[in-house]
């Protein structure tokens, strides 16, 4: 497994190519993690080329006489500021960006690309009181055990299918592996209508809910798992940027 960090890169360096095609950072991160820092600072063309490999998990580079295919099953992790000054939604500091600047900044990342990212989480500054608190949090060892157990559950579920994680199941397989009850359907329908979510976001929510249920060692996707998965789509919320 390889972890790749990028803060500035060209589309060829990211995807691969050249006169004699070579794999890019995406393929080098195959079965590992690709971390893109300050996502809106990348060129739009660089970001858009990731849409196809995120969906198909392979990269195809075509030339006049041949086509090269590289593996691209990677976990994309990104970070970004909420605005150019970095203080939008800050609990103590005021954002000094001009009107419309925040939305313009966020619009550098297209909706189709955001749809392909399973989880969007807004991270707010941690107060001193929380940092200095003696409250005992869950240990990393405990989290690791739950993750390993969830992986084992998924390996057993998809045994013999060529799939090893919930993220890899197709839209057709959602009905088989991500069943929800009537209350879950009602909750998801409300979220879809209120947040104006796409069909791809719908698929992502169900897959994340399935994983949350696995981490909780639950055979069924409960409403609480679905609600948590919906809450992880913060950039889909209307008026997030004012």
KOLMARSE-777162 format. One record per residue: residue in one letter; z, y, x of N, C-alpha, C, O in turn; residue number from 1. Coordinates in steps of 0.2 Angstrom, whole numbers, plus 5000, padded with zeros to 4 digits. Atoms other than C-alpha are relative to their C-alpha. Layout:
residues N
A;Z;Y;X;Z;Y;X;Z;Y;X;Z;Y;X;NUM $
...
***
This chain:
residues 242
X;5000;4994;5004;5000;5000;5000;5000;5006;5004;5004;5007;5009;1 $
X;5001;4994;4997;4995;5017;5006;5002;5006;4996;5000;5006;4990;2 $
X;4999;4994;5004;5002;5034;5001;4996;5006;5004;4997;5006;5010;3 $
X;5004;4994;4997;4990;5049;5004;5002;5006;4997;5002;5007;4991;4 $
X;4998;4993;5002;4995;5067;5003;4994;5005;5002;4991;5005;5007;5 $
X;5005;4995;5000;4982;5081;5000;5002;5006;4998;5005;5007;4992;6 $
X;4999;4994;5003;4984;5099;4998;4994;5005;5000;4994;5009;4996;7 $
X;5007;4997;5000;4966;5105;5002;4995;4995;5002;4996;4992;5007;8 $
X;5005;5005;4998;4951;5094;5002;4994;5001;4997;4994;5004;4991;9 $
X;5007;4999;5003;4932;5094;4999;4999;4994;4995;5003;4989;4996;10 $
X;5001;5006;5005;4925;5083;4985;4997;4994;5004;4999;4988;5002;11 $
X;5002;5006;4996;4916;5072;4998;5006;4997;5004;5006;4991;5004;12 $
X;4995;5003;4996;4932;5070;5008;5005;4996;4995;5008;4991;4997;13 $
X;4996;5003;5005;4941;5065;4992;4997;4994;4997;5000;4988;4997;14 $
X;5004;5005;5003;4928;5054;4984;4997;4995;5005;4996;4989;5004;15 $
X;5004;5004;4995;4918;5048;4999;4993;5002;5000;4991;5006;4995;16 $
X;5007;4998;5000;4900;5050;5003;4998;5001;5007;5000;4998;5012;17 $
X;5003;4999;4994;4890;5057;5017;4993;4996;5001;4991;4992;4997;18 $
X;5006;5003;4998;4873;5052;5025;5001;4992;5000;4997;4988;4998;19 $
X;4998;5007;5000;4881;5035;5029;5007;4999;4996;5012;5000;4999;20 $
X;4994;5000;5005;4893;5033;5014;5007;4997;5003;5007;4991;5006;21 $
X;4994;5002;4998;4911;5032;5019;5005;5001;4995;5005;5005;4991;22 $
X;4995;5000;5005;4927;5029;5008;5004;5007;5001;5005;5009;5007;23 $
X;4996;4994;4999;4936;5045;5004;5008;4999;4999;5010;4993;4999;24 $
X;4993;5001;5001;4955;5048;5001;5002;4996;4994;5007;4992;4994;25 $
X;4999;5004;5006;4954;5040;4984;5000;4993;5001;5004;4989;4999;26 $
X;5001;5007;4999;4948;5024;4990;5005;4998;5005;5008;4992;5005;27 $
X;4995;5001;4995;4960;5025;5005;5007;4999;4997;5011;4996;5000;28 $
X;4994;5001;5004;4974;5026;4992;5000;4994;4995;5005;4993;4991;29 $
X;5001;5006;5005;4968;5010;4983;5007;4996;5001;5009;4994;5006;30 $
X;4993;5004;5001;4984;5000;4977;5006;5004;5003;5011;5001;5004;31 $
X;4995;4996;4997;4994;5015;4983;5001;5006;4996;4999;5006;4990;32 $
X;4999;4994;5004;4998;5033;4978;4996;5005;5004;4996;5006;5010;33 $
X;5004;4994;4998;4987;5048;4980;5004;5006;4997;5004;5007;4991;34 $
X;4996;4995;5003;4998;5064;4979;4996;5007;5002;4994;5008;5008;35 $
X;5003;4994;5000;4989;5081;4976;5005;5006;4999;5007;5006;4994;36 $
X;4995;4995;5000;5000;5096;4980;4996;5006;4997;4991;5008;4999;37 $
X;5003;4993;5003;4997;5113;4970;4993;4998;4997;4988;5001;4999;38 $
X;5006;5002;5003;4984;5105;4959;4995;5006;4998;4989;5005;4999;39 $
X;5005;4995;5002;4976;5121;4952;4997;5004;5006;4992;5007;5005;40 $
X;5003;4997;4995;4973;5127;4969;4993;4997;5003;4990;4999;5007;41 $
X;5006;5003;4998;4959;5114;4972;4994;5002;4996;4995;5005;4990;42 $
X;5006;4998;5004;4941;5118;4967;4999;4996;4994;5001;4990;4994;43 $
X;5001;5004;5006;4936;5113;4950;4996;4994;5001;4997;4989;4998;44 $
X;5005;5006;4999;4922;5102;4956;5004;4994;5004;5002;4989;5002;45 $
X;4996;5005;4997;4935;5093;4967;5004;4996;4995;5004;4990;4995;46 $
X;4996;5003;5005;4946;5089;4953;4996;4996;4995;4998;4991;4993;47 $
X;5004;5004;5005;4932;5084;4941;4997;4994;5002;4996;4989;4998;48 $
X;5002;5006;4998;4926;5071;4952;5005;4994;4999;5003;4988;5000;49 $
X;4995;5005;5001;4942;5061;4949;5000;4997;4994;5003;4992;4993;50 $
X;5000;5003;5007;4939;5058;4931;4997;4993;4999;5000;4989;4996;51 $
X;5003;5007;5001;4927;5043;4933;5004;4995;5004;5006;4990;5001;52 $
X;4996;5005;4997;4938;5034;4946;5007;4999;4996;5009;4993;4996;53 $
X;4994;5001;5003;4954;5037;4936;4999;4995;4994;5003;4992;4992;54 $
X;5002;5005;5006;4945;5028;4921;4998;4993;5002;5000;4989;4999;55 $
X;5003;5006;4999;4935;5015;4929;5003;4996;5006;5002;4990;5007;56 $
X;4997;5003;4994;4946;5012;4945;4995;4997;5005;4997;4993;5010;57 $
X;5005;5001;4994;4930;5011;4956;4997;5006;5001;4996;5011;4996;58 $
X;5005;4994;4999;4919;5024;4964;4994;4997;5002;4993;4993;5006;59 $
X;5006;5002;4998;4901;5022;4965;4996;5006;5003;4996;5012;5000;60 $
X;5003;4994;4997;4891;5033;4977;4993;4997;5001;4991;4992;5004;61 $
X;5007;5002;5000;4872;5032;4974;4996;5004;5005;4997;5010;5006;62 $
X;5005;4997;4995;4858;5036;4987;4994;4997;4997;4993;4993;4993;63 $
X;5006;5001;5002;4840;5035;4985;4998;4992;5000;4995;4990;4995;64 $
X;5002;5007;4999;4838;5016;4991;5006;4996;4998;5005;4989;4998;65 $
X;4994;5005;5001;4856;5009;4987;5006;5004;4997;5006;5010;4997;66 $
X;4994;4998;5003;4872;5011;4978;5006;4997;5004;5006;4991;5004;67 $
X;4994;5002;4997;4889;5009;4987;5006;5000;4995;5007;5006;4991;68 $
X;4994;5000;5005;4905;5004;4976;5006;4999;5004;5007;4994;5008;69 $
X;4994;5001;4997;4922;5007;4983;5006;4999;4995;5006;5002;4989;70 $
X;4994;5001;5005;4939;5001;4975;5004;5007;4999;5004;5011;5004;71 $
X;4997;4994;5001;4949;5015;4968;5006;5000;4994;5007;5004;4990;72 $
X;4995;5001;5004;4964;5008;4959;5006;5003;5003;5010;5000;5007;73 $
X;4995;4997;4996;4977;5021;4964;5004;5004;4994;5002;5005;4989;74 $
X;4995;4996;5004;4992;5030;4956;4999;5008;5002;5001;5009;5008;75 $
X;5000;4993;4998;4989;5049;4955;5006;5003;4998;5009;5003;4992;76 $
X;4994;4996;5001;5004;5060;4957;4998;5007;5002;4995;5008;5008;77 $
X;5001;4993;4998;5002;5079;4957;5006;5005;4999;5010;5003;4995;78 $
X;4995;4995;5001;5012;5095;4957;4997;5006;4999;4991;5007;5002;79 $
X;5003;4993;5001;5009;5113;4952;5006;5005;4998;5011;5003;4995;80 $
X;4996;4995;5002;5018;5129;4949;4998;5002;4993;4992;5001;4991;81 $
X;5001;4998;5007;5019;5135;4931;4995;5006;4999;4992;5007;4994;82 $
X;5005;4994;5000;5009;5151;4936;5000;5002;5007;5003;5000;5011;83 $
X;5000;4998;4993;5004;5160;4951;5006;5003;5004;5007;5001;5010;84 $
X;4994;4997;4997;5020;5169;4954;5006;4994;5001;5010;4995;5005;85 $
X;4995;5005;5000;5030;5153;4951;5006;5000;4995;5010;4996;4996;86 $
X;4993;4999;5003;5043;5159;4939;4999;5000;4992;5003;5002;4988;87 $
X;5001;5001;5008;5035;5156;4921;5005;4995;4998;5006;4990;5000;88 $
X;4995;5005;5003;5049;5148;4910;5006;4999;5005;5010;4995;5003;89 $
X;4995;5000;4996;5061;5151;4924;5007;5003;4996;5006;5008;4993;90 $
X;4994;4998;5004;5079;5152;4916;5003;5007;5003;5007;5010;4999;91 $
X;4997;4994;4997;5084;5167;4928;4996;5005;5002;4997;5011;5002;92 $
X;5005;4995;4997;5069;5175;4936;4995;5001;4995;4992;4997;4991;93 $
X;5005;4998;5005;5056;5184;4926;4993;5000;5004;4992;5001;5009;94 $
X;5006;5001;4998;5038;5180;4928;4996;5007;5000;4997;5011;4996;95 $
X;5003;4993;4999;5028;5195;4935;4992;5000;4999;4989;5004;5001;96 $
X;5008;5001;5001;5010;5188;4931;4998;5005;4994;5001;5006;4989;97 $
X;5003;4996;5005;4999;5199;4921;4998;4996;4994;4998;4990;4994;98 $
X;5002;5003;5007;4995;5195;4902;4994;4995;5001;4989;4998;5004;99 $
X;5006;5004;5000;4983;5180;4901;5000;4996;5007;4996;4991;5007;100 $
X;5000;5003;4994;4986;5175;4919;5002;4993;5001;4999;4989;5004;101 $
X;4997;5007;5000;4996;5160;4916;4995;4995;4997;4994;4990;5000;102 $
X;5004;5005;5003;4984;5152;4904;4993;4999;5004;4991;4994;5005;103 $
X;5006;5001;4995;4969;5156;4916;5002;4996;5006;4998;4992;5008;104 $
X;4998;5004;4994;4979;5148;4930;5000;4992;4998;4997;4988;5001;105 $
X;5000;5007;5003;4982;5132;4919;4993;4997;4998;4992;4991;4999;106 $
X;5007;5002;5002;4964;5132;4913;4996;4997;5006;4990;4995;5005;107 $
X;5003;5002;4994;4959;5128;4931;5000;4992;5000;4995;4989;5003;108 $
X;5000;5007;5001;4963;5110;4926;4998;4998;4993;5000;5001;4988;109 $
X;5003;5001;5006;4952;5104;4913;5004;4995;4995;5008;4991;4997;110 $
X;4997;5004;5005;4958;5095;4897;4998;4993;5001;5003;4989;5001;111 $
X;5002;5007;4998;4948;5079;4901;5004;4997;5006;5006;4991;5005;112 $
X;4996;5003;4995;4957;5077;4917;5007;5000;4998;5010;4994;5000;113 $
X;4993;5000;5002;4974;5081;4910;5001;4994;4995;5006;4990;4995;114 $
X;5000;5006;5004;4970;5067;4897;5001;4994;5004;5004;4989;5001;115 $
X;5000;5006;4996;4969;5055;4911;5006;4999;5004;5007;4994;5007;116 $
X;4993;5000;4996;4986;5059;4918;5005;4998;4994;5006;5001;4989;117 $
X;4995;5003;5006;4999;5048;4908;5006;5004;4999;5008;5005;4993;118 $
X;4994;4997;5001;5014;5059;4911;5000;5007;5003;4998;5008;5008;119 $
X;4999;4993;4997;5017;5078;4912;5007;5002;4999;5009;5001;4993;120 $
X;4993;4999;5001;5034;5083;4915;5002;5007;5003;5000;5009;5009;121 $
X;4998;4994;4998;5041;5101;4917;5006;5000;5003;5011;4997;5000;122 $
X;4994;5000;4996;5054;5102;4931;5003;5007;5000;5000;5011;5003;123 $
X;4997;4993;4999;5066;5117;4929;5005;5000;5005;5007;4994;5008;124 $
X;4995;5000;4994;5077;5123;4943;5007;4997;4998;5009;4998;4992;125 $
X;4993;5003;5001;5094;5114;4945;5005;5005;5001;5005;5008;5007;126 $
X;4995;4995;4999;5109;5125;4942;5005;4997;5006;5006;4991;5007;127 $
X;4995;5002;4995;5123;5125;4956;5005;4996;4997;5007;4991;5000;128 $
X;4995;5004;5004;5135;5118;4943;4998;4993;5000;5002;4988;5001;129 $
X;5003;5007;5000;5124;5102;4942;5000;4997;5007;5002;4991;5008;130 $
X;5000;5002;4994;5122;5101;4960;5007;4998;5003;5008;4993;5007;131 $
X;4994;5001;4997;5140;5102;4964;5005;4995;4995;5010;4994;4997;132 $
X;4997;5004;5005;5145;5091;4949;5002;4993;5003;4998;4991;5007;133 $
X;4998;5007;4998;5155;5075;4953;4998;4994;4996;5000;4989;4997;134 $
X;5002;5005;5005;5147;5066;4939;4995;4995;5004;4991;4997;5008;135 $
X;5004;5006;4996;5140;5049;4945;4994;4999;4996;4994;4997;4990;136 $
X;5007;5001;5003;5121;5047;4941;4998;4992;5002;5002;4989;5006;137 $
X;5002;5007;4999;5112;5030;4941;4997;5000;5007;4994;5004;5010;138 $
X;5002;5001;4993;5110;5023;4959;4992;4998;5000;4990;4995;4996;139 $
X;5007;5002;4999;5092;5020;4966;5000;4993;5000;4995;4990;4997;140 $
X;5001;5007;5000;5096;5002;4968;5000;4997;4993;4996;4992;4992;141 $
X;5000;5003;5007;5099;5000;4949;4993;5002;4997;4991;4998;4994;142 $
X;5007;4999;5003;5083;5009;4945;4995;4996;5003;4990;4993;4999;143 $
X;5004;5005;4996;5074;4998;4958;5000;4993;4996;4995;4990;4995;144 $
X;5000;5006;5004;5080;4983;4949;4997;5000;4993;4994;4995;4991;145 $
X;5003;4999;5007;5075;4989;4932;4992;5000;5001;4988;4997;4997;146 $
X;5008;4999;4999;5057;4993;4939;4997;4993;5002;4992;4991;4999;147 $
X;5002;5007;4998;5056;4976;4947;4999;4995;4994;4995;4991;4993;148 $
X;5000;5005;5006;5061;4967;4931;4994;5002;4995;4991;4998;4992;149 $
X;5005;4998;5004;5049;4978;4921;4993;4997;5003;4988;4995;4999;150 $
X;5006;5002;4997;5035;4973;4933;4999;4992;4999;4994;4990;4998;151 $
X;5001;5007;5001;5039;4955;4931;4999;4998;4993;4995;4993;4991;152 $
X;5001;5001;5007;5039;4956;4912;4992;5001;4999;4989;4998;4995;153 $
X;5007;4999;5001;5021;4964;4913;4996;4995;5004;4991;4993;5001;154 $
X;5004;5005;4996;5015;4951;4926;5000;4993;4995;4995;4990;4995;155 $
X;4999;5006;5005;5021;4937;4913;4995;5001;4994;4992;4997;4992;156 $
X;5004;4999;5006;5013;4946;4899;4992;5000;5001;4989;4997;4996;157 $
X;5007;5000;4999;4996;4948;4907;4997;4994;5004;4992;4995;5007;158 $
X;5001;5005;4995;4996;4932;4917;4993;4997;4998;4992;4995;4992;159 $
X;5007;5002;5001;4978;4926;4919;4995;5004;4997;4989;5002;4996;160 $
X;5004;4996;5003;4970;4941;4912;4997;5005;5005;4992;5008;5004;161 $
X;5002;4996;4995;4967;4950;4928;5003;5007;5000;5001;5011;5004;162 $
X;4997;4994;5001;4978;4964;4923;5008;4999;5002;5010;4994;5001;163 $
X;4993;5001;4998;4995;4967;4931;5005;5006;4998;5011;5005;5000;164 $
X;4995;4995;5003;5002;4983;4923;4997;5003;4994;4991;5002;4992;165 $
X;5002;4997;5007;5002;4992;4906;4994;5005;5001;4990;5005;4996;166 $
X;5005;4995;4999;4991;5006;4913;4993;4997;5000;4988;5001;4999;167 $
X;5007;5003;5000;4976;4994;4915;4997;4997;4994;4992;4996;4994;168 $
X;5002;5003;5006;4975;4988;4898;4995;5005;4996;4995;5011;4997;169 $
X;5006;4996;5003;4959;4994;4888;5002;5002;4993;5007;5000;4991;170 $
X;4998;4997;5006;4959;5003;4872;5000;4994;4994;5004;4994;4990;171 $
X;5000;5005;5004;4954;4987;4863;5006;4995;5000;5008;4992;4995;172 $
X;4995;5004;4999;4969;4978;4870;5007;5003;4997;5012;5000;4997;173 $
X;4994;4997;5002;4982;4991;4863;5003;4997;4994;5009;4997;4994;174 $
X;4997;5003;5006;4983;4983;4846;5004;4994;5001;5008;4992;4997;175 $
X;4997;5006;4999;4988;4967;4854;5007;5001;5004;5012;4997;5002;176 $
X;4994;4999;4996;5001;4973;4867;5004;5006;4999;5010;5006;5001;177 $
X;4996;4994;5002;5007;4990;4860;5000;5001;4993;4999;5006;4990;178 $
X;4999;5000;5007;5011;4986;4842;5006;5005;4999;5011;5004;5002;179 $
X;4994;4996;5003;5022;4999;4833;5001;4999;4993;4996;4997;4989;180 $
X;4999;5001;5007;5030;4999;4816;4998;5006;4996;4995;5011;4999;181 $
X;5002;4995;5004;5028;5010;4802;5003;5007;5002;4999;5012;5001;182 $
X;4997;4994;4998;5040;5023;4808;4997;5003;5006;4996;5009;5007;183 $
X;5003;4998;4994;5032;5023;4825;4993;5003;4998;4991;5008;5001;184 $
X;5006;4997;5001;5015;5026;4817;5000;5007;4997;4996;5011;4998;185 $
X;4999;4994;5004;5022;5040;4806;5001;5006;5006;4999;5011;5006;186 $
X;4999;4996;4995;5029;5048;4822;4994;5002;5004;4993;5008;5006;187 $
X;5005;4999;4996;5014;5046;4832;4994;5005;4997;4991;5009;5000;188 $
X;5004;4996;5004;5003;5053;4818;5002;5008;5000;4997;5012;5001;189 $
X;4997;4993;5000;5014;5069;4817;4999;5003;5006;4996;5009;5007;190 $
X;5001;4998;4993;5013;5071;4836;4993;5002;5001;4991;5007;5004;191 $
X;5007;4999;4999;4994;5069;4836;4998;5007;4996;4994;5010;4999;192 $
X;5002;4994;5004;4992;5082;4822;5003;5007;5003;4999;5012;5003;193 $
X;4997;4994;4998;5004;5095;4829;4998;5002;5007;4997;5008;5008;194 $
X;5002;4998;4993;4999;5094;4847;4993;5000;5001;4990;5001;5006;195 $
X;5007;5001;5000;4981;5091;4843;4998;4996;5006;4993;4998;5010;196 $
X;5002;5005;4994;4980;5076;4855;4994;4997;4999;4991;4996;4993;197 $
X;5007;5004;5000;4964;5067;4860;5002;4993;4999;5007;4990;4999;198 $
X;4999;5007;5001;4961;5049;4857;5002;4997;5007;5006;4992;5007;199 $
X;4998;5003;4993;4963;5046;4876;5008;5001;5001;5011;4997;5004;200 $
X;4993;4998;5000;4980;5055;4875;5004;4995;4996;5010;4992;4998;201 $
X;4996;5005;5004;4985;5043;4861;5000;4993;5003;5006;4990;5003;202 $
X;4999;5006;4996;4981;5028;4872;5005;5000;5005;5009;4996;5006;203 $
X;4995;4999;4995;4991;5035;4886;5007;5000;4997;5012;4997;5000;204 $
X;4993;5000;5003;5006;5038;4875;5002;4993;4998;5008;4991;5000;205 $
X;4998;5007;5001;5006;5020;4869;5001;4996;5006;5006;4992;5006;206 $
X;4999;5004;4994;5004;5013;4886;5007;5002;5004;5011;4998;5006;207 $
X;4994;4997;4997;5019;5024;4893;5006;4997;4995;5011;4995;4998;208 $
X;4995;5002;5005;5029;5019;4877;5002;4992;5002;5007;4990;5002;209 $
X;4999;5008;4998;5026;5000;4882;5004;4999;5006;5008;4995;5007;210 $
X;4996;5001;4994;5032;5003;4899;5007;5002;5000;5012;4999;5002;211 $
X;4993;4997;5002;5048;5013;4893;5004;4994;4997;5009;4993;4998;212 $
X;4997;5005;5003;5051;4998;4882;5002;4994;5005;5007;4991;5005;213 $
X;4999;5005;4995;5049;4986;4897;5006;5001;5004;5010;4997;5006;214 $
X;4995;4998;4996;5061;4996;4907;5007;4999;4996;5012;4998;5000;215 $
X;4994;5000;5004;5074;4995;4893;5001;4992;4998;5005;4991;4994;216 $
X;5000;5007;5001;5070;4976;4892;5000;4998;4992;5003;4994;4990;217 $
X;5001;5000;5007;5064;4978;4874;4994;4996;4999;4988;4999;5002;218 $
X;5006;5003;5002;5051;4966;4867;4996;5004;4996;4990;5003;4996;219 $
X;5004;4995;5005;5046;4979;4854;5000;5007;5002;5005;5009;5006;220 $
X;5000;4993;4999;5041;4997;4856;5004;5003;4994;5001;5003;4988;221 $
X;4996;4997;5005;5054;5006;4846;4999;5007;5000;4995;5010;5004;222 $
X;5002;4993;5001;5053;5023;4839;5003;5005;5006;5000;5010;5008;223 $
X;4997;4996;4995;5065;5030;4853;4995;5000;5006;4995;5005;5010;224 $
X;5004;5001;4994;5053;5023;4866;4993;5005;4999;4991;5008;5004;225 $
X;5006;4997;5002;5038;5031;4857;5001;5008;5001;4997;5012;5003;226 $
X;4998;4993;4999;5047;5048;4856;5001;5002;5007;4999;5008;5009;227 $
X;4999;4998;4993;5051;5048;4874;4993;5001;5004;4992;5005;5007;228 $
X;5007;4999;4997;5033;5045;4879;4996;5006;4997;4993;5009;5001;229 $
X;5003;4994;5003;5027;5059;4867;5003;5006;5004;4999;5011;5005;230 $
X;4997;4995;4997;5039;5070;4876;4998;5001;5007;4999;5007;5010;231 $
X;5003;4999;4993;5031;5067;4893;4993;5002;5000;4989;5001;5004;232 $
X;5007;4997;5000;5015;5076;4887;5001;5008;4999;4998;5011;4995;233 $
X;4998;4992;5001;5022;5094;4890;4994;5004;5001;4994;5009;4997;234 $
X;5006;4996;4999;5005;5101;4895;4995;5000;4994;4991;5004;4993;235 $
X;5004;5000;5006;4998;5096;4878;5003;5004;4995;4999;5005;4990;236 $
X;4997;4997;5005;5010;5106;4869;4997;5007;4999;4996;5011;5004;237 $
X;5003;4993;5002;5003;5122;4860;5005;5005;5002;5011;5004;5002;238 $
X;4996;4994;4998;5009;5139;4867;5004;4998;5006;5009;5002;5007;239 $
X;4996;5002;4994;5016;5130;4883;5000;5006;5004;5004;5008;5008;240 $
X;5001;4994;4996;5009;5145;4892;5000;5007;4996;4996;5011;4999;241 $
X;5000;4994;5004;5012;5158;4879;4994;5002;4996;4994;5007;4993;242 $
***
